[in-house]
Amino acid sequence: MNRRYRKTIIAGNWKMNKTPSETKAFAEEFKALLPKTKWCDVVLCVPFVDLPAAVRGFKDSRVSVGAENLYFEKSGAFTGEVSADMLVDLDVKYVIIGHSERRQYFGETDVTVNKKVHTALEAGLSPIICVGESLEQREMGVTMELIALQVKSALAGVPAEQMRRCVIAYEPIWAIGTGKTATGDQAAEVCSFIRATIRSLYGARIARGVTIQYGGSMNPKNAAELLSHEDIDGGLIGGASLKPDQLMEIVHAANQD
Ligand code: PGA
């Protein structure tokens, strides 16, 4: 983390978990645990149907609510999809874009990711853009090339003034939901590389201000070590974000000096 130049953001990604009633109960429990002093940004990204309960539950608290996806068209005949305007109207602030599960199971590509990033930014949302390599790609030694490709294509055509609202999440696919966390050094190496890629596109000042998260089996035990690295500015947390006490422990790890 480097709080001097950029925000530290701890974000939960609930994936396809919890009903609206469970969301309400989570919000009550989580709010009761919130620290009074010292604070990193906290975002909870929840399934579409849970968004109203999450927004209501976290109203008047410092927790922001995010969606896990959106569609890039403004409106129209796209049965089952959700637009950026619908999210904004609900008071949603963030949206995860290009999570590896969406790339793997739902045909998301670098091209659709780029379209969705533009749609989110134009609507005033902050995209959390996910990038990451598979185990095979890491073993083939192409991690950095792949990450550069994913970052550059996600950001293609994004003007510098909108970059401030973009968050990048480095999520090695082999570490997601596997209990196999990247070591702090492995995660930091790629996060610094992502910052260098952004620097080559937008210059040093903007690159310094971008929040770059790590995601993949982050938990209360490994969070402090991961977050102690200069270029890791928070986490995108799946499994451990489903339990209020565990997510709060990670928030505390991010509140260290
Ligand atoms: P995990 O998921 O923390 O359960 O590994 C992270 C993510 O997929 O965002």
Residues whose N, C-alpha, C, O or C-beta is under 5 A from the ligand:
A	BS01	PGA	N13 A175 I176 G177 T178 G215 G216 S217 M218 L236 I237 G238 G239 A240
